[in-house]
């Protein structure tokens, strides 16, 4: 096991953004503008200009006693929306106006769910997502959690320039404004419509006599949720949920009573899930000492392990996969960020070490 004294030094950050007065609980890039959203445990949501490295606006959007669990942005919601989730049992959708947030949310959903499980906006497959040597021609990616704003306008040097310039290549699909989250009942996953504020069927859905043909109550609590669309089937919403007992369930909401499949890759609670850019697989992390790379096979209705990677220290709290499906990043309980070459199933090089993780 590598001793702490032999760890390579962390790389220098591109920028350090200061201003929050409490712990930062979540971050999210805008899908196409040079904007970063951050939420903190005292309920503050800040918008940052990632070119000038400065605060654009600051708003307290949830109570200081509860704070923000998650912030999320997606072009499926339009180019001027951001969603915040508070531990006060509400989810709020905000308009971006004149460089800041609207005074009041355009929609408030009272979920009555008080937990630590972050919401998930719908993730679409990416154009030309590569898996190994094969290229998959798909739609443009719409989920922005963990992504950088790559399509920056040449010659612009501020957030305002991009805001005034607008977007000409943004993919916007009407009818997919949904959010998935752990429900008021800890054994259920809920889907909410961000256009109407109404709740769609719960997972699992009860039948007419008030019971479901598949029970999740024995699993106690959902810890991680990811909603996504499958390649070639982009009108059908799917949900992958990780549970406290280490299991993962894959749902197609066309059949909300029974999951497509149920698997158990981890021995401890599943803390993080990320579907890759092709929507053909993903990575899971848990309280145990491994991450699992898996494949999703919709025709067969299966989720199978592709690779298990052992960790030096247990606990993975967050995972993000690069859009081209080549690189993944994990955030661990050991205070380290590590980037992984998914294709080779090894940690990326850092400095002069060929397989050492990158620490931050």
C-alpha positions in Angstrom: 0.0 0.0 0.0 1.4 3.4 -0.9 2.3 5.5 2.1 1.2 9.1 2.3 4.8 10.4 2.1 5.2 8.9 -1.3 2.1 10.4 -2.9 2.9 12.7 -5.9 2.1 16.4 -5.3 -1.3 17.5 -6.5 -1.5 19.4 -9.8 -2.0 23.2 -9.6 -5.6 24.2 -10.1 -6.6 26.3 -13.1 -8.3 28.7 -10.6 -9.5 28.9 -7.0 -12.9 30.5 -6.6 -13.6 32.0 -3.2 -16.7 33.5 -1.8 -18.9 30.9 -0.2 -19.3 31.2 3.6 -20.2 27.6 4.1 -19.2 24.2 2.7 -19.7 23.8 -1.0 -22.0 20.8 -1.5 -22.3 20.6 -5.3 -21.0 22.1 -8.5 -22.4 22.1 -12.1 -21.1 23.6 -15.4 -23.6 25.1 -17.9 -23.8 22.8 -20.9 -22.4 25.4 -23.4 -21.7 28.8 -21.7 -18.6 29.6 -19.5 -20.7 29.4 -16.3 -20.3 27.4 -13.2 -23.0 27.0 -10.6 -22.2 26.1 -7.0 -24.4 25.4 -4.0 -23.5 25.5 -0.3 -24.7 24.1 3.0 -26.2 27.5 4.0 -28.5 27.6 1.0 -26.5 30.0 -1.2 -26.3 29.4 -5.0 -23.6 31.3 -6.8 -23.0 31.8 -10.5 -19.3 32.1 -11.6 -17.7 33.4 -14.8 -15.2 30.6 -15.6 -13.2 33.0 -17.9 -12.8 35.9 -15.6 -12.9 33.6 -12.5 -15.3 35.9 -10.6 -18.7 35.7 -9.1 -21.6 36.8 -11.4 -24.4 36.6 -8.9 -25.2 35.2 -5.5 -28.6 34.2 -4.1 -29.9 32.4 -1.1 -32.3 29.9 -2.6 -32.9 27.5 0.3 -33.0 28.0 4.0 -29.6 28.3 5.8 -30.7 25.7 8.3 -31.1 23.1 5.5 -28.8 24.1 2.7 -28.4 22.9 -0.9 -28.0 19.2 -1.8 -27.6 19.6 -5.5 -27.5 22.0 -8.4 -28.1 20.8 -12.0 -28.3 22.2 -15.5 -29.3 20.7 -18.8 -30.0 22.0 -22.3 -33.1 19.8 -22.2 -34.5 22.4 -19.9 -33.5 25.3 -22.2 -30.5 27.5 -22.2 -31.5 29.7 -19.2 -32.5 27.3 -16.5 -30.8 25.9 -13.4 -32.4 23.5 -10.8 -31.6 23.5 -7.1 -32.4 20.8 -4.6 -32.6 21.6 -0.9 -32.7 19.5 2.2 -35.8 21.5 3.1 -37.9 19.1 1.0 -38.1 21.3 -2.1 -36.7 21.4 -5.7 -36.7 24.8 -7.4 -36.3 25.7 -11.1 -34.7 29.1 -11.7 -34.4 31.4 -14.7 -31.1 33.0 -15.6 -31.9 36.7 -16.2 -29.4 39.4 -16.9 -26.4 37.5 -15.5 -28.2 36.4 -12.3 -31.1 34.3 -11.1 -34.7 35.4 -11.2 -36.1 36.8 -8.0 -38.5 33.9 -7.6 -38.3 30.4 -8.9 -40.3 29.6 -12.1 -41.3 26.3 -10.4 -41.2 24.9 -6.9 -41.8 21.2 -6.2 -42.5 20.3 -2.6 -41.2 16.7 -2.5 -41.3 16.3 1.3 -38.1 14.2 0.9 -35.4 15.0 3.4 -32.3 13.0 2.6 -28.8 13.2 1.1 -29.6 11.6 -2.3 -29.0 14.1 -5.2 -31.5 14.5 -8.0 -30.8 13.6 -11.6 -31.8 15.4 -14.7 -32.3 13.3 -17.9 -29.1 12.3 -19.6 -29.0 11.8 -23.4 -26.5 9.9 -25.4 -23.7 11.8 -27.1 -22.9 12.2 -30.7 -19.9 10.0 -31.8 -19.4 8.5 -28.3 -16.6 6.0 -28.6 -16.5 2.6 -27.0 -13.0 1.0 -27.6 -12.4 1.4 -31.3 -16.0 1.6 -32.3 -17.9 4.9 -32.8 -21.6 5.1 -32.0 -23.5 7.8 -33.8 -26.0 9.3 -31.4 -27.7 12.5 -30.3 -26.0 15.5 -28.7 -25.3 15.2 -25.0 -27.7 17.2 -22.7 -26.6 16.4 -19.2 -24.1 18.9 -17.9 -23.2 17.6 -14.4 -19.4 17.4 -14.3 -18.8 18.7 -17.8 -16.8 21.7 -19.0 -18.2 24.3 -21.3 -16.3 23.5 -24.4 -18.2 25.4 -27.0 -17.0 28.9 -26.1 -17.4 31.7 -28.5 -14.1 32.7 -30.1 -12.9 36.1 -29.0 -15.4 36.5 -26.1 -13.8 37.1 -22.7 -16.7 37.4 -20.3 -19.9 35.8 -19.1 -21.9 38.7 -20.4 -20.5 38.3 -24.0 -21.8 34.8 -24.1 -25.1 35.6 -22.5 -25.8 38.4 -25.1 -24.4 36.3 -27.9 -26.9 33.5 -27.3 -26.5 29.9 -28.5 -26.8 28.7 -32.1 -25.9 25.0 -31.7 -27.8 24.2 -28.6 -29.9 21.0 -28.7 -33.3 21.5 -27.2 -35.9 18.8 -27.1 -39.4 19.5 -25.9 -41.0 17.0 -23.6 -38.1 15.7 -21.6 -38.1 18.1 -18.7 -38.1 15.5 -15.9 -36.1 15.0 -12.7 -35.6 11.7 -10.8 -34.9 11.6 -7.1 -35.3 9.5 -4.0 -38.9 9.8 -2.8 -40.7 10.8 0.3 -40.9 7.1 1.1 -37.3 6.0 1.3 -38.0 2.8 -0.7 -39.4 4.6 -3.7 -37.9 6.7 -6.6 -40.0 9.5 -7.8 -40.1 11.2 -11.3 -41.3 14.8 -11.5 -42.3 16.9 -14.5 -40.5 20.2 -14.4 -43.0 21.8 -16.7 -46.1 21.1 -14.6 -44.6 20.3 -11.2 -46.6 17.1 -11.1 -45.3 13.7 -10.0 -45.2 10.9 -12.5 -45.5 7.2 -11.4 -43.3 6.2 -8.5 -40.8 3.3 -8.9 -42.0 0.8 -8.2 -45.6 1.8 -9.0 -48.5 0.3 -7.1 -51.2 -1.5 -9.0 -55.0 -0.9 -8.7 -55.3 -2.8 -5.5 -52.6 -0.8 -3.8 -49.6 -3.1 -4.0 -46.7 -3.6 -6.4 -45.6 -6.9 -7.9 -42.1 -6.0 -6.9 -41.1 -4.7 -3.4 -38.2 -2.5 -2.6 -39.1 -1.8 1.0 -36.5 -4.3 2.3 -33.8 -2.3 0.6 -34.6 0.6 3.0 -33.2 3.6 1.2 -32.1 4.9 -2.2 -28.6 6.5 -2.1 -27.9 7.4 -5.8 -30.1 8.0 -8.8 -29.4 8.5 -12.6 -32.1 9.1 -15.2 -31.1 8.5 -18.8 -32.3 7.7 -22.4 -31.1 4.7 -24.3 -29.5 5.0 -27.7 -32.2 4.5 -30.4 -35.0 4.6 -27.8 -34.8 8.2 -26.8 -38.5 8.6 -26.0 -38.4 6.1 -23.2 -37.0 7.3 -19.9 -34.9 4.9 -17.8 -33.7 5.2 -14.3 -30.8 3.5 -12.5 -30.9 3.6 -8.7 -28.4 2.5 -6.1 -29.5 1.3 -2.7 -28.3 1.2 0.9 -27.8 -2.6 0.7 -25.4 -2.4 -2.2 -27.8 -3.3 -5.0 -28.7 -1.4 -8.1 -32.1 -1.5 -9.9 -32.6 -0.5 -13.6 -36.1 0.7 -14.4 -37.9 1.5 -17.7 -40.8 3.8 -16.7 -42.9 2.2 -19.5 -43.2 -0.7 -17.0 -42.9 1.0 -13.5 -44.1 -2.0 -11.5 -41.1 -4.3 -12.2 -37.4 -3.3 -12.9 -35.6 -4.3 -16.0 -33.1 -6.0 -13.8 -31.7 -6.0 -10.2 -28.0 -6.6 -9.5 -25.7 -6.4 -6.5 -22.1 -5.5 -7.3 -21.3 -3.9 -3.9 -21.2 -5.1 -0.4 -21.9 -1.6 1.1 -24.3 1.3 0.2 -24.0 2.6 -3.4 -23.1 6.2 -3.1 -22.6 7.3 -6.7 -23.7 6.3 -10.2 -22.8 7.7 -13.6 -24.0 6.5 -17.0 -21.4 6.9 -19.8 -21.8 9.1 -22.9 -23.2 6.3 -25.0 -25.8 5.2 -22.4 -24.6 1.7 -22.9 -23.0 1.3 -19.5 -21.5 3.2 -16.6 -19.6 3.2 -13.3 -20.7 2.7 -9.7 -19.0 3.6 -6.5 -19.9 2.7 -2.9 -18.7 2.6 0.7 -16.7 -0.5 -0.1 -13.2 -0.6 -1.6 -13.9 -0.9 -5.3 -15.5 0.8 -8.3 -17.4 -1.3 -10.9 -17.6 -0.7 -14.6 -20.7 -2.3 -16.1 -22.5 -2.7 -19.4 -26.3 -2.2 -20.0 -27.9 -4.5 -22.5 -31.5 -3.4 -23.0 -32.6 -6.2 -25.4 -31.4 -8.8 -22.9 -32.5 -6.8 -19.9 -29.2 -7.2 -18.2 -26.6 -5.2 -16.3 -23.2 -7.1 -16.3 -19.8 -6.4 -14.8 -17.2 -5.3 -17.3 -14.4 -4.6 -14.8 -13.9 -4.3 -11.1 -11.2 -2.0 -9.9 -9.9 -2.3 -6.3 -9.2 0.8 -4.3 -6.5 1.6 -1.7 -9.1 3.2 0.5 -12.9 2.6 0.6 -15.6 5.2 -0.2 -16.4 6.9 -3.5 -18.8 9.8 -3.1 -19.0 11.0 -6.7 -18.2 9.8 -10.2 -18.1 11.7 -13.6 -17.3 10.2 -17.0 -15.8 12.2 -19.8 -18.3 12.5 -22.8 -16.1 10.4 -25.1 -16.2 7.5 -22.6 -12.4 7.4 -22.3 -11.7 9.0 -18.9 -13.6 8.9 -15.6 -13.0 10.9 -12.4 -13.8 9.7 -8.9 -14.0 11.7 -5.6 -13.2 9.6 -2.5 -13.5 9.7 1.2 -9.7 9.7 1.4 -9.8 13.4 0.3 -8.5 12.5 -3.2 -9.6 13.0 -6.7 -8.5 10.3 -9.1 -8.8 10.1 -12.9 -9.0 6.8 -14.6 -8.4 5.5 -18.2 -11.6 3.5 -18.6 -10.4 1.7 -21.7 -7.3 0.4 -20.0 -9.0 0.2 -16.6 -6.1 1.9 -14.9 -5.4 5.3 -13.3 -4.1 8.0 -15.5 -0.5 9.0 -15.2 0.5 11.9 -13.1 4.0 13.5 -13.3 6.6 10.8 -13.9 4.6 7.9 -12.5 2.9 5.8 -15.2 -0.1 4.5 -13.2 -0.3 6.8 -10.2 -3.6 8.6 -9.5 -3.8 12.4 -9.8 -4.5 13.8 -6.3 -6.2 17.1 -5.6 
